[in-house]
Amino acid sequence: MVWQEQSHRHQRCPLTSRTLQGGTTTRMNVAFSELDFLKPELGAEYTGQGTHFAVFSAHAEKIELCLFSEDGSREAARLPLPKREGDIWSGYIEGLGPGTLYGYRAYGPYDPNNGHRFNPNKLLLDPYAKQVAGEFVWDDALFGYTIGSPEGDLSFDERDSAPIMVKGVVQDPNFDWDGEEAIRRPWTETIIYETHIRGMTMTHPAVPNELRGTFLGMASDPIIDHLVKLGVSAVELLPVQYFLDDRYLTERNLRNYWGYQPLGYFAPHARYMKGTRITEFKTMVKRFHAAGIEVLMDVVYNHTAEGSEYGPTLSFRGLDNLSYYRQSPEQPRHTYDMTGTGNTLNVAHPMVLRMVLDSLRYWVGVMHIDGFRFDLASALGREYMEFDREGGFFDAIRQDPILAGVKLIAEPWDIGEGGYQLGGFPPPFREWNDRFRDDVRRFWKGDGGVVPVLAERLAGSPVQFNHSGRAATTSVNLLSAHDGFTLMDAVSYAEKHNEANGEDNRDGHSDNHSDNMGAEGPTDDHRIDEARRRRRFAMLATLMVSQGVPMVLGGDELGNSQGGNNNAYCQDNEIGWIDWSRLDDTFLAFCRKIIAFRREHPVLRQENFLEGATDEHGRIEVAWYKPDGSRMDEAAWGDGELRILGVYLCHLSPAEAPAEEMFLVFNAGGDCDVALPSVHGSEIWQWALNTAEDDAFVAQRARERETIRAQSVAAFVPHDSGG
């Protein structure tokens, strides 16, 4: 079936004067100005005298701008965009100002078998909308085809979706950034704290009730004070771009808590705003910067909330399905899914790539964001179907003077063939290192044969990242993240417990490398609690003394648990939120001190990979040791029963500066006597860290042999260094 253009062709229609500049209370007609000019910007841009609208579609035959009443319930004007330059449709309306609610209708072929799904009965959100108004409620009228029809997605639905569809809002870009400057902290000084706007604030007793779950709550004094005292340098926020709750979740009274179903790449999510002004987001960023903390965003440019060909027509699908989404090579009717969500955004298309880049530049230039973590980033690197580290997406970012200077972090996989690409991204990208998480967990729970891979992780995973001129800070090391067990749950549960998700515990990872230490979940056994405490201390210390960039999951420093749920994506409730009422004061104090310990010792956070180089004094960068004080040899590396490893580190400084040295021991076995090495024949060591002690940071002179307690990390520095 090919749909033919029909209905409205009027260009003038009454509009409430609230949206017009000048404050008049009369009703007025609006029309596109004959003085319109082609502007390079897409979206709705307020110029001070009016608003310029521009939208991309390569295959549309006509696009109408629809303007709405103040509450969004009534379509007050429908005007065909008068200009087309290439595939950009545009028009300018004098006097139209901030607060205007708008959307688009796109006319063209409804020909799903050839990838076209135009349906002007469906109001479309501007992909460049800076704010989204209205509450999204699922309804069959939002679909371009008729749900329940025998023809399925080949049918055509004639219901108007405008009354129930969210709308874009024209924005005034002005904001007082006076005194605010980008921090641009070096990677060697970066410690990331991954958190969620609602999860961080909903139960904090000192955050005002009216601010909980909002950007302003995140920027409140209690939250910032906590993060400053903890010592982290950057917060990484789970998705805050406008997203939808999946229909199957709302039908089960659940929510898309994490936010990985984007629809508006330029708009802050309305759920996180106390009021109706996006300046609340800017206020949050400004407050974090004033506290010396960078703000990173988790962004989802690999797919959208429109899902597969059986999903709704809300924006991209209705504007130009064939351009915005990858289609099946065999049958363009079907979307090609490399993300597990039904569709894959076609960033190989130049205009879709432009949208992604424009979005990133907007968040940096207008919202003052400091960097991004790219969800399923392998999907962004696919040229047609294959991953290409020299592809257009990476080339575009690396040459961009705005984006090349901010922090860029890749989640290095997607679910498509060849999607796991750890180590395969070009600089300046850093990468989430899931192998660090898995191997450190395996080592501390006592798995055999893990010592060699532990050494790799401690050294910044050079096998994966030491190539192409990449820095030793390429690996973003983590013990836990939003996806998976919290640190507390990794030592409290042997199995996942996702029953609350309503999927019969089938969702989420089953191989978590976790250990309940003798009881599943909370226990009254003090010996088990002490063993869990000891292991958490050792694991966090391992994270903080490893080369690379450490990332802490928000709440881990408090001992937060999700009750064994390792996939809390839909739990916008006490399961997913941080529980501030049960904070572990002892562990929190240790977290603060171990983060400070990392900051105080540059030897733990070097820019270059440690390759065993020596300086003019014969000092070596790195050396690995057995408990008897001798160097690790082939037999030791192959010993599957070995559970302890020592490493000597040296920060080779310029000749005029002293070199910093440290000896570290990681003992996942029983108590063990360790001979402290005499690397240069004259070392006298002193304790700098002992996670087995209540006070892990007491400095005291060490003997030639010391007992390293079970499940602990020890660090020694030269005695004359002052610790």
C-alpha positions in Angstrom: 0.0 0.0 0.0 1.3 3.5 -0.9 -0.3 6.3 1.0 -1.2 9.4 -1.0 -1.1 13.0 0.4 -4.4 14.3 1.7 -6.1 16.9 3.9 -4.8 20.1 5.4 -3.1 22.7 3.2 -3.8 25.9 5.1 -0.9 28.2 6.0 -2.6 30.6 8.4 -4.4 29.6 11.7 -5.1 31.4 15.0 -2.5 31.0 17.7 -2.6 32.0 21.3 -0.5 35.1 21.7 1.3 33.6 24.7 3.8 32.2 22.3 4.4 35.6 20.6 6.9 38.2 21.5 5.5 41.4 22.9 3.0 40.2 25.6 -0.2 41.1 23.8 -3.4 39.3 24.9 -5.2 39.3 21.6 -5.3 36.3 19.2 -3.2 36.5 16.1 -2.7 34.7 12.8 0.8 33.4 12.1 2.6 32.6 8.9 6.1 32.0 7.7 7.9 35.1 6.9 8.7 35.9 3.2 12.0 37.2 4.5 13.0 33.7 5.6 16.6 32.8 5.2 18.4 29.5 5.2 20.2 29.0 8.5 22.7 26.1 9.1 21.1 25.1 12.4 18.5 22.4 12.6 15.7 22.4 15.2 13.8 25.4 16.5 16.1 28.4 17.0 14.8 31.5 18.7 16.6 34.6 17.2 15.3 37.3 19.5 12.8 38.4 16.9 11.2 35.1 16.0 11.9 31.4 15.6 13.5 29.5 12.7 12.4 25.9 12.2 14.4 23.4 10.3 14.2 19.6 10.0 15.9 16.9 7.9 14.1 14.4 5.6 15.5 13.0 2.4 12.4 11.1 1.3 9.4 13.3 2.5 7.3 15.1 -0.1 6.0 17.7 2.3 6.5 18.6 6.0 4.1 20.6 8.1 5.0 22.6 11.2 2.2 22.2 13.8 1.8 24.8 16.6 -0.2 24.1 19.8 -2.1 25.8 22.5 -0.4 26.4 25.9 -1.5 23.1 27.4 -0.7 21.2 24.1 -4.3 19.9 23.8 -5.3 21.9 20.7 -3.5 22.2 17.3 -3.6 26.0 16.7 -1.8 26.2 13.4 -0.5 23.9 10.7 1.9 25.4 8.2 3.9 23.6 5.4 7.6 24.4 5.7 8.1 26.7 2.7 11.8 26.1 1.9 13.8 23.0 0.9 17.5 23.1 0.4 18.7 19.6 -0.4 17.1 17.6 2.3 16.6 20.4 4.9 13.1 21.8 5.2 12.8 25.1 6.9 10.8 28.3 7.7 10.9 31.4 9.8 8.1 32.9 11.8 8.6 36.5 13.1 7.3 37.2 16.6 7.2 33.5 17.6 9.1 33.1 20.9 10.1 30.8 23.7 7.4 28.6 25.2 5.8 27.7 21.8 4.8 24.1 21.7 5.3 22.4 18.3 5.7 19.2 16.3 5.8 18.1 12.7 3.8 16.0 10.3 5.6 14.4 7.3 4.0 13.4 4.0 5.4 10.8 1.7 5.0 7.2 0.7 3.7 4.6 3.2 5.6 1.7 1.7 7.0 -0.5 4.5 8.4 -3.1 2.1 10.8 -0.4 0.8 11.5 1.1 4.2 9.1 4.1 4.0 6.6 4.7 6.8 5.3 8.2 6.3 2.0 8.8 8.1 0.9 12.5 8.5 -1.7 11.5 11.0 1.1 11.0 13.5 2.5 14.1 15.2 6.3 13.8 15.2 8.7 15.2 17.8 11.5 17.3 16.4 14.7 15.3 16.8 16.4 18.6 17.8 13.8 19.6 20.4 15.5 21.3 23.4 12.6 20.5 25.7 9.7 18.1 25.6 6.4 19.1 27.0 3.6 16.8 28.1 3.4 13.4 29.8 3.9 10.5 27.4 1.1 7.9 27.7 1.0 4.8 25.5 -1.9 4.6 23.1 -2.5 2.6 20.0 -3.0 5.8 18.1 0.7 6.5 18.4 1.4 3.7 15.9 1.6 4.3 12.2 -0.1 1.0 11.5 -3.3 -0.4 13.0 -2.5 -2.7 15.9 -4.5 -5.9 15.6 -4.9 -5.5 11.8 -4.4 -8.8 9.8 -2.0 -6.8 7.7 0.2 -6.1 10.7 2.7 -3.3 10.1 1.7 -3.1 6.5 -1.6 -1.6 7.5 -2.2 2.2 7.8 -3.6 3.9 10.9 -5.6 7.1 10.3 -6.1 8.3 13.9 -4.5 11.6 14.8 -1.9 11.2 17.5 -1.5 14.9 18.2 -3.8 15.1 21.2 -1.8 12.5 23.1 1.7 13.1 21.7 4.4 15.1 23.5 5.6 18.3 21.9 8.8 20.2 21.5 9.2 23.6 23.2 11.0 26.6 21.7 13.7 27.7 24.1 15.5 30.9 25.1 19.2 29.9 25.1 20.3 32.6 27.5 21.7 31.6 30.9 24.0 33.3 33.4 27.2 31.2 33.2 29.2 34.1 34.8 32.3 32.7 36.6 31.8 29.2 35.4 34.7 27.5 33.5 35.3 24.0 32.2 37.6 22.0 34.5 39.3 19.7 31.9 41.0 17.6 34.6 43.7 15.2 33.2 42.8 11.5 33.0 45.6 10.7 35.5 43.8 12.7 38.1 40.3 11.4 37.3 38.1 9.3 39.5 34.6 8.7 38.2 31.5 8.2 40.2 28.6 6.6 38.2 25.2 7.5 39.6 21.5 8.1 38.9 19.7 11.3 39.4 16.8 9.7 41.3 18.8 6.8 42.8 21.2 9.3 44.4 18.7 11.6 45.9 15.4 9.9 46.6 16.1 8.6 50.1 18.8 11.1 51.3 17.5 12.5 54.5 19.1 15.9 54.0 17.9 16.5 50.5 14.6 18.5 50.6 11.6 16.5 49.7 10.6 18.7 46.8 14.1 18.3 45.3 14.5 14.6 45.5 14.8 12.9 42.2 15.7 16.1 40.3 18.7 17.9 38.9 18.4 20.5 41.6 18.4 17.7 44.2 21.5 16.2 42.7 23.1 19.6 42.9 22.0 20.2 46.5 24.6 20.8 49.3 24.2 17.4 50.9 25.0 15.5 47.7 27.9 17.7 46.6 29.3 17.7 50.1 29.3 13.9 50.1 31.1 13.7 46.7 33.7 16.3 47.6 34.5 14.5 50.9 34.6 11.2 49.0 37.2 12.7 46.7 35.8 11.8 43.3 36.6 14.1 40.4 33.7 13.4 38.0 30.1 12.2 38.2 28.9 10.1 35.4 25.1 10.4 35.1 22.9 7.6 33.8 20.9 8.8 30.8 19.3 12.2 31.3 18.3 12.9 27.7 14.5 12.6 27.1 13.5 8.9 27.1 10.4 6.8 27.3 9.1 4.1 29.6 8.6 0.9 27.7 5.0 0.0 27.1 5.4 -3.5 28.6 6.9 -2.0 31.7 4.1 0.5 32.2 1.6 -2.3 31.9 3.3 -4.0 34.8 3.4 -0.7 36.8 7.2 -0.5 36.3 9.4 2.2 34.8 12.4 2.5 32.5 14.5 3.5 35.5 17.9 3.6 33.9 16.7 5.6 30.9 18.1 3.6 27.9 15.2 4.3 25.6 16.0 7.8 24.2 13.6 9.9 22.0 15.0 13.4 22.4 18.8 13.8 22.1 18.8 17.5 23.0 16.3 17.6 25.8 16.8 17.0 29.5 14.4 14.4 30.8 11.3 16.2 32.2 11.0 13.7 35.1 14.2 15.1 36.6 13.1 18.7 36.6 11.3 20.3 39.6 9.7 22.9 37.4 9.5 23.4 33.7 12.7 25.2 32.9 15.7 23.4 31.5 17.9 25.9 33.2 17.7 23.5 36.2 20.1 21.3 34.4 22.5 24.1 33.8 22.3 25.1 37.4 23.3 21.6 38.4 26.3 21.6 36.1 27.3 25.1 37.3 27.2 23.9 41.0 29.2 20.8 40.3 31.9 22.8 38.5 32.1 25.3 41.4 32.8 22.3 43.6 35.6 21.1 41.2 33.6 18.1 39.9 33.2 17.4 36.2 29.9 16.2 34.8 29.8 13.3 32.3 26.7 12.0 30.6 25.8 8.4 29.6 24.4 8.8 26.1 22.5 6.4 23.9 23.0 7.1 20.2 22.9 3.5 19.1 19.1 3.2 19.1 15.9 5.0 19.9 12.6 4.3 21.8 10.7 3.7 18.6 11.9 0.1 18.6 11.4 -2.3 15.7 9.0 -1.9 12.7 6.3 -2.9 15.1 7.0 0.1 17.3 5.3 3.5 17.4 5.8 6.4 15.0 6.9 9.2 17.2 9.8 11.1 15.5 12.6 9.5 13.4 10.5 6.8 11.9 7.8 9.2 10.6 10.3 11.8 9.4 12.5 9.4 7.4 12.6 5.8 8.5 15.0 4.7 5.7 17.6 7.4 6.6 17.5 7.3 10.4 17.5 3.5 10.9 19.5 0.6 9.6 17.2 -1.7 7.7 17.6 -5.4 7.1 19.9 -5.9 4.1 17.6 -8.6 2.8 14.3 -6.9 3.5 14.0 -3.1 4.1 10.6 -3.6 5.8 12.5 -4.8 8.9 14.8 -2.8 11.1 18.3 -4.3 11.7 18.9 -4.8 15.4 22.4 -4.8 16.8 21.4 -3.3 20.1 18.8 -5.7 21.5 16.1 -3.0 21.5 14.5 -3.5 18.0 16.4 -0.9 16.0 19.9 0.6 15.3 20.4 4.2 14.6 22.1 4.7 11.2 25.0 6.9 12.1 26.7 5.9 8.9 24.2 8.3 7.2 25.8 11.8 7.1 22.7 13.6 8.4 22.1 11.1 11.2 25.8 11.5 12.1 25.4 15.3 12.0 22.5 15.0 14.4 24.6 13.0 16.9 27.5 15.4 16.6 25.1 18.4 16.9 23.7 16.8 20.0 27.1 16.3 21.6 28.2 19.8 20.7 25.0 21.2 22.2 25.6 19.4 25.6 29.2 20.7 25.6 28.7 24.2 24.3 25.3 25.1 25.7 24.9 22.9 28.7 28.6 22.8 29.6 29.0 19.0 30.0 32.5 17.7 30.4 32.3 14.4 28.6 30.3 11.4 27.6 30.0 7.6 28.1 28.7 6.1 24.9 26.3 3.2 25.4 26.9 0.2 23.1 29.6 2.2 21.3 30.5 -0.6 18.9 27.2 0.1 17.0 28.4 3.6 16.4 31.6 2.4 14.8 29.9 0.2 12.2 30.3 1.2 8.6 27.4 -0.5 7.0 27.7 -3.7 9.1 31.3 -4.2 10.1 33.0 -2.3 13.0 35.7 0.1 11.7 37.8 2.0 14.2 38.6 4.4 11.4 35.0 4.9 10.6 33.1 8.1 10.0 31.8 8.5 13.6 35.3 8.3 15.1 36.8 10.5 12.4 34.2 13.2 12.9 34.7 13.4 16.6 38.5 13.3 16.5 38.6 16.3 14.1 36.0 18.3 16.0 37.6 21.1 18.0 34.9 21.0 20.6 34.4 17.3 21.1 38.0 16.2 20.8 38.9 18.0 24.0 36.2 16.5 26.3 36.2 13.1 28.0 35.0 10.3 25.7 34.4 6.8 27.1 33.2 3.9 25.0 31.2 0.9 26.2 33.1 -1.4 23.8 30.4 -3.8 22.6 27.0 -4.3 21.0 25.1 -7.5 20.4 25.9 -7.8 16.7 28.4 -10.1 15.1 31.9 -8.9 16.0 30.4 -6.5 18.5 32.9 -7.1 21.4 35.6 -4.6 20.6 37.5 -4.1 23.9 40.7 -2.3 23.0 39.6 -1.6 19.5 38.6 2.1 19.8 40.9 4.9 18.6 42.3 7.6 20.8 41.1 9.8 22.5 38.4 7.3 23.5 38.7 5.5 26.9 36.9 2.2 27.4 34.9 0.5 30.1 36.9 -2.5 31.0 34.6 -5.4 32.0 37.6 -7.7 32.1 39.0 -5.8 35.0 35.7 -6.3 36.8 35.6 -10.0 36.1 39.2 -10.8 36.7 39.5 -8.9 40.0 36.3 -10.6 41.3 37.7 -14.0 40.2 41.0 -13.3 42.0 39.5 -12.3 45.2 37.0 -15.2 45.4 39.9 -17.5 45.0 39.7 -18.9 41.5 42.8 -20.6 40.3 45.1 -19.5 37.5 44.0 -15.8 37.8 47.4 -14.3 39.0 48.6 -13.6 35.4 45.5 -11.8 34.4 45.4 -9.9 37.7 48.9 -8.6 36.8 47.5 -7.4 33.4 44.7 -5.5 35.1 47.0 -3.9 37.7 49.2 -2.7 34.8 46.3 -1.0 32.9 45.5 -4.0 30.6 48.3 -3.4 28.1 47.4 -6.4 26.0 44.2 -4.7 25.1 45.2 -1.0 25.1 48.9 -0.6 24.6 48.9 0.1 20.9 48.2 3.0 18.5 49.8 5.5 20.9 47.1 5.0 23.5 47.7 6.1 27.0 47.8 3.9 30.2 44.7 5.8 31.2 42.7 4.2 28.4 41.2 1.5 30.7 38.3 2.7 32.8 38.5 0.1 35.6 35.4 -0.9 37.5 34.3 -3.4 40.1 30.6 -2.7 39.6 28.3 -0.5 37.5 24.6 0.1 37.2 24.3 -3.1 35.1 25.1 -6.0 37.4 25.7 -6.6 41.1 26.7 -3.7 43.4 30.0 -4.3 45.2 28.1 -5.4 48.4 25.9 -7.8 46.4 29.0 -9.2 44.7 30.2 -10.5 48.1 26.7 -11.4 49.4 25.0 -13.3 46.6 26.0 -16.3 44.6 23.0 -16.0 42.3 21.0 -13.2 40.8 17.6 -12.4 42.4 15.6 -10.4 39.7 12.1 -11.7 40.5 10.8 -8.2 41.0 11.4 -7.5 37.3 8.6 -9.8 36.4 10.7 -12.0 34.0 10.9 -15.1 36.1 14.5 -14.3 37.0 15.6 -15.0 33.4 16.9 -11.4 32.8 20.3 -10.1 33.8 23.7 -11.9 33.7 24.0 -15.3 35.3 27.8 -15.4 35.4 28.6 -12.6 37.9 31.9 -14.0 39.5 30.2 -13.3 42.8 30.5 -15.2 46.1 28.1 -15.1 49.1 30.8 -16.0 51.5 28.7 -18.7 53.2 25.1 -17.3 53.2 22.9 -16.0 50.5 22.1 -12.3 51.2 21.9 -10.6 54.7 23.1 -12.7 57.6 23.4 -12.6 61.4 26.7 -14.5 61.2 29.4 -12.0 62.2 32.1 -14.1 60.7 30.5 -13.9 57.3 30.0 -10.2 57.7 33.6 -9.7 58.6 34.7 -11.8 55.6 32.6 -9.7 53.3 34.0 -6.5 54.8 37.6 -7.8 54.4 37.0 -8.6 50.7 35.3 -5.3 49.9 38.3 -3.5 51.4 40.7 -5.6 49.3 38.7 -5.2 46.1 38.3 -1.4 46.4 42.0 -1.1 47.2 42.8 -3.1 44.1 40.7 -0.7 42.0 42.4 2.3 43.4 46.0 1.1 43.1 45.6 -0.1 39.5 46.9 1.8 36.5 44.1 3.3 34.4 41.0 5.3 35.5 38.9 4.0 38.4 35.2 4.2 38.4 33.0 3.7 41.5 29.4 2.8 41.4 27.3 5.3 43.4 26.3 3.7 46.7 29.2 1.2 46.8 31.0 3.5 49.2 28.0 3.2 51.6 27.6 -0.6 51.4 24.5 -0.3 49.2 22.6 -3.4 48.2 19.9 -4.1 45.6 18.9 -7.3 47.3 20.7 -9.4 44.7 19.0 -7.8 41.7 21.6 -7.5 39.0 19.4 -5.9 36.4 17.5 -3.1 38.2 16.7 -1.3 35.0 13.0 -1.1 35.8 13.2 -0.6 39.6 12.5 3.1 40.2 12.0 2.3 43.8 13.8 1.2 46.9 15.5 -1.7 45.0 17.2 0.7 42.6 17.7 3.7 44.9 20.6 4.1 47.2 19.6 3.4 50.8 21.2 6.2 52.8 19.7 4.9 56.1 22.1 1.9 56.1 25.3 3.5 55.3 28.5 1.7 56.4 30.5 4.4 58.2 33.6 2.2 58.4 33.7 1.4 54.8 32.9 5.0 53.8 35.8 6.2 55.8 38.1 3.7 54.1 36.8 4.8 50.6 37.7 8.4 51.4 41.1 7.4 52.5 41.9 5.0 49.7 40.9 7.6 47.1 43.1 10.2 48.8 45.9 7.6 48.9 45.6 7.3 45.1 45.8 11.0 44.7 48.8 11.3 46.9 50.8 8.7 44.9 51.4 9.5 41.2 53.1 6.1 40.9 49.6 4.6 40.9 48.3 6.7 38.0 50.9 7.0 35.3 50.3 8.4 31.9 52.5 5.8 30.1 52.3 2.0 30.2 54.9 0.3 32.4 57.0 -1.7 30.1 60.0 -2.5 32.4 62.1 0.5 31.3 65.0 1.6 33.5 66.4 5.0 34.2 70.0 6.2 34.4 70.2 5.0 38.0 69.1 1.5 37.1 65.6 1.9 38.6 63.0 -0.2 36.8 59.4 0.8 36.2 57.7 -2.4 37.2 58.7 -5.8 38.5 56.7 -8.8 39.8 57.5 -10.8 42.9 56.9 -14.2 44.5 56.3 -14.3 48.3 60.0 -15.4 48.8 61.2 -12.1 47.4 62.4 -13.4 44.1 61.1 -12.4 40.7 58.1 -14.1 39.2 59.3 -16.7 36.6 57.6 -18.9 34.1 56.8 -21.6 36.6 55.3 -19.1 39.0 53.1 -17.5 36.3 51.8 -20.9 35.4 51.1 -22.0 38.9 47.3 -22.4 39.1 47.4 -22.7 42.9 49.2 -19.3 43.5 46.9 -16.8 45.2 49.4 -14.1 46.0 51.3 -11.6 43.9 53.7 -8.8 44.7 54.5 -5.9 42.4 57.2 -3.2 42.6 56.3 0.1 40.9 58.5 3.1 40.2 57.5 6.4 38.8 60.5 7.4 36.8 60.7 11.1 37.1 63.1 13.6 35.4 66.6 13.5 36.7 66.2 16.5 39.0 63.1 15.0 40.6 63.0 12.0 43.0 61.5 8.8 41.7 58.5 7.5 43.7 58.6 3.8 44.6 56.0 1.4 46.0 55.7 -2.3 46.7 52.2 -3.8 46.7 51.0 -7.3 47.7 47.7 -8.8 46.8 46.8 -11.9 48.9 43.6 -13.8 48.0 44.8 -16.9 49.9 45.6 -17.6 53.6 48.0 -15.6 55.8 51.4 -15.6 54.1 54.9 -14.5 55.1 56.3 -12.2 52.4 59.9 -11.1 51.9 60.0 -7.5 51.0 62.2 -7.1 47.9 65.6 -5.3 47.8 65.2 -3.9 44.3 68.3 -1.7 44.4 70.0 -3.4 47.3 69.2 -0.6 49.8 65.4 -0.4 50.3 64.1 0.0 53.8 60.3 -0.2 53.6 57.5 1.1 55.7 53.8 0.2 55.7 51.6 2.6 53.8 48.4 0.4 53.5 47.1 -2.7 55.2 43.5 -3.5 54.4 43.5 -6.2 57.1 43.8 -3.7 59.9 41.0 -1.5 61.3 43.1 1.5 60.5 44.5 0.6 57.1 46.8 3.6 56.8 49.0 3.6 59.9 52.6 4.2 58.8 55.2 2.2 60.5 58.6 0.7 59.7 58.4 -2.7 58.1 60.6 -5.7 58.7 62.4 -7.6 56.0 59.6 -10.2 56.1 56.1 -9.3 56.9 52.9 -11.4 57.3 50.4 -10.4 54.7 47.0 -11.4 56.1 44.4 -13.4 54.1 42.1 -11.5 51.7 44.1 -8.2 52.0 46.1 -5.7 50.1 49.3 -4.3 51.5 51.4 -1.4 50.2 54.9 -0.3 51.3 56.9 2.8 50.5 60.6 3.6 51.1 61.0 4.4 54.8 62.7 7.8 54.2 59.8 8.9 52.0 57.7 9.8 55.0 54.8 7.5 53.8 
